[in-house]
Amino acid sequence: MLSIEREVCGCDFGGNSWTSQQQADDQIRILGLKSGVKLIDLGAGSGWPGIYMARQTGCDVTLVDMPEIALKIAEQRSQEEGVADRVSTCIADAANLPHENASFDAISHSDLLCCLVRKRGVLEQCRRVIRPDGIMAFTVISIAPGLSQSEHARALANAPEFADMESDYLALLKASHWQVTEQV
Ligand SMILES: C[S@@+](CC[C@H](N)C(=O)[O-])C[C@H]1O[C@@H](n2cnc3c(N)ncnc32)[C@H](O)[C@@H]1O
């Protein structure tokens, strides 16, 4: 599995998002990550791409997810990568974060929103915990617009459980008071 991940995504953190190394590098650039920047990576799983971002840039990262087992793997990996002093983990629901208001400079998440129902709740929490001039970058697996009915059904059958949604991400971001600067 790891060798497939290396070949397809360019990483080997046991990730289960489709975020490639190229996309993680793009997010590093967009977020302006560097030493001293406080990043929170939501739905962090076993540490992809949060630990990679900490390793590449010197930033501090808080990894948030719900299964403790994934975060234990992430803690082990952060030691192996020599960044354990800048990586902390937190078991929490991304729609109900325990962190104080305006406590992070940057937020990332990789295919988190397509794996849960409360997308707007998560985006509102992100808005609450980020500093007013902070930046968020994320990936989602979403159903392409303009598909025929049968194509849409096929896409849905192969997508993560909550990939389908009534309104689009731009509308959700606007409703949760985010200003969108770049969409790929
Ligand atoms: C597609 S996986 C991505 C994991 C990792 N970031 C990666 O790239 O491999 C989505 C992650 O979101 C987590 N997740 C789902 N709902 C969540 C919630 N409400 N709060 C926090 N994490 C959640 C899952 O446990 C899972 O680890």
The ligand as an SDF file (V2000), in Angstrom:
LIG
                    3D

 27 29  0  0  0  0  0  0  0  0999 V2000
   -9.9240   11.3630    3.9820 C   0  0  0  0  0  0  0  0  0  0  0  0
   -9.3520   11.2210    5.6260 S   0  0  0  0  0  0  0  0  0  0  0  0
   -7.8780   12.2090    5.5430 C   0  0  0  0  0  0  0  0  0  0  0  0
   -6.8780   11.8050    6.5950 C   0  0  0  0  0  0  0  0  0  0  0  0
   -5.4850   12.4480    6.4160 C   0  0  0  0  0  0  0  0  0  0  0  0
   -5.5070   13.8880    6.4980 N   0  0  0  0  0  0  0  0  0  0  0  0
   -4.9010   12.0570    5.0920 C   0  0  0  0  0  0  0  0  0  0  0  0
   -4.7300   12.9140    4.2120 O   0  0  0  0  0  0  0  0  0  0  0  0
   -4.6290   10.8740    4.9300 O   0  0  0  0  0  0  0  0  0  0  0  0
  -10.4570   12.2340    6.5420 C   0  0  0  0  0  0  0  0  0  0  0  0
  -10.1740   12.2420    8.0330 C   0  0  0  0  0  0  0  0  0  0  0  0
  -11.1550   13.0640    8.6610 O   0  0  0  0  0  0  0  0  0  0  0  0
  -11.4330   12.5190    9.9290 C   0  0  0  0  0  0  0  0  0  0  0  0
  -12.7230   13.0370   10.3760 N   0  0  0  0  0  0  0  0  0  0  0  0
  -13.9630   12.7470    9.9020 C   0  0  0  0  0  0  0  0  0  0  0  0
  -14.8960   13.4510   10.5640 N   0  0  0  0  0  0  0  0  0  0  0  0
  -14.2250   14.2050   11.4860 C   0  0  0  0  0  0  0  0  0  0  0  0
  -14.6340   15.1480   12.4590 C   0  0  0  0  0  0  0  0  0  0  0  0
  -15.9380   15.4600   12.6400 N   0  0  0  0  0  0  0  0  0  0  0  0
  -13.6880   15.7410   13.2140 N   0  0  0  0  0  0  0  0  0  0  0  0
  -12.3670   15.4580   13.0330 C   0  0  0  0  0  0  0  0  0  0  0  0
  -11.9280   14.5760   12.1140 N   0  0  0  0  0  0  0  0  0  0  0  0
  -12.8420   13.9480   11.3660 C   0  0  0  0  0  0  0  0  0  0  0  0
  -11.4200   11.0170    9.7070 C   0  0  0  0  0  0  0  0  0  0  0  0
  -11.2290   10.3230   10.9200 O   0  0  0  0  0  0  0  0  0  0  0  0
  -10.2460   10.8880    8.7330 C   0  0  0  0  0  0  0  0  0  0  0  0
   -9.0280   10.6540    9.3940 O   0  0  0  0  0  0  0  0  0  0  0  0
  1  2  1  0
  2  3  1  0
  2 10  1  0
  3  4  1  0
  4  5  1  0
  5  6  1  0
  5  7  1  0
  7  8  2  0
  7  9  1  0
 10 11  1  0
 11 12  1  0
 11 26  1  0
 12 13  1  0
 13 14  1  0
 13 24  1  0
 14 15  1  0
 14 23  1  0
 15 16  2  0
 16 17  1  0
 17 18  1  0
 17 23  2  0
 18 19  1  0
 18 20  2  0
 20 21  1  0
 21 22  2  0
 22 23  1  0
 24 25  1  0
 24 26  1  0
 26 27  1  0
M  CHG  2   2   1   9  -1
M  END
$$$$
